[in-house]
Amino acid sequence: MNTILAFSDSHGDPLPQSLVSVAAESKYVFFLGDGISELGGLLTLKNLHVVRGNCDRAGFKSEEIVQVDGVKILLTHGHEYNVKRNLLLLACRAKELGCSVVFYGHTHFASIDECEGVTLICPGAMCRSYFSKPSYAYAVVSGGKLTCKIVDII
């Protein structure tokens, strides 16, 4: 069983200790941009995968593909795919790359959607948001299947 913690958009807010604890226990940790400078000690994790957001400095990739137990996953911030409007461009990019799952950020709104046969997961934002409470996504991949839930940070 492979566990994944995915989070995004901290925008200067410190990471809560509960998130750091979940990161330490997860097999994979995905940071989806906008707040790379707040990652601190998490940057030393061997299992950390980071993509840059529209508010991050250069030096990190804008996309990464990670394969977990036969599931090909695209990581991106999402701003390059107009995710605040709809998810079609992002789903098409995932299909082009052979990915069945996408983790993305940028919208600050947590959601799990299906589009064009692709599962699209936005963990929401770590920073305070007008749209929702701070949250992250927690996923499990087993036997080539991914299940995911959104977890609110209290």
Long-range contacts (C-beta under 8 A, 24 or more apart in sequence): 1-140, 1-141, 1-142, 2-27, 2-28, 2-68, 2-69, 2-140, 2-141, 2-142, 3-27, 3-28, 3-138, 3-139, 3-140, 4-28, 4-29, 4-30, 4-68, 4-137, 4-138, 4-139, 4-140, 4-141, 4-148, 5-29, 5-30, 5-136, 5-137, 5-138, 6-30, 6-31, 6-32, 6-103, 6-121, 6-123, 6-136, 6-137, 6-138, 6-139, 7-31, 7-32, 7-123, 7-126, 7-136, 7-137, 8-32, 8-33, 8-34, 8-35, 8-53, 8-77, 8-104, 8-105, 8-106, 8-122, 8-123, 8-124, 8-125, 8-126, 9-33, 9-34, 9-35, 9-53, 9-105, 9-106, 9-108, 9-124, 9-125, 9-126, 9-127, 9-129, 10-34, 10-35, 10-38, 10-125, 10-126, 10-127, 11-35, 11-55, 11-125, 11-126, 11-127, 12-38, 12-127, 13-38, 13-126, 13-127, 13-128, 13-134, 14-38, 15-39, 15-40, 15-42, 15-126, 16-126, 16-134, 16-153, 18-153, 19-126, 19-136, 19-153, 22-136, 22-138, 23-48, 26-138, 28-66, 28-68, 30-66, 30-75, 30-103, 32-75, 32-76, 32-77, 32-78, 32-103, 32-104, 32-105, 32-106, 32-123, 33-76, 33-77, 33-105, 33-106, 34-77, 34-105, 34-106, 35-126, 35-127, 36-60, 49-75, 51-75, 51-76, 51-77, 52-77, 53-77, 53-79, 53-105, 53-106, 54-79, 54-106, 65-97, 65-99, 68-141, 68-146, 69-141, 69-142, 69-143, 69-144, 70-144, 71-100, 71-101, 71-141, 71-144, 71-145, 71-146, 72-97, 72-98, 72-99, 72-100, 72-101, 73-99, 73-100, 73-101, 73-102, 73-103, 73-146, 74-99, 74-101, 74-102, 74-103, 75-102, 75-103, 75-104, 76-102, 76-103, 76-104, 77-104, 77-105, 77-106, 78-104, 78-105, 78-106, 78-107, 78-122, 79-106, 83-107, 83-122, 87-113, 87-115, 87-120, 88-115, 88-116, 90-115, 90-118, 90-120, 91-115, 91-116, 91-117, 91-118, 91-120, 92-116, 94-118, 94-120, 101-146, 103-137, 107-131, 108-132, 110-135, 110-137, 110-150, 111-150, 112-137, 112-148, 112-150, 119-146, 119-148, 121-148, 123-150, 124-150, 126-153
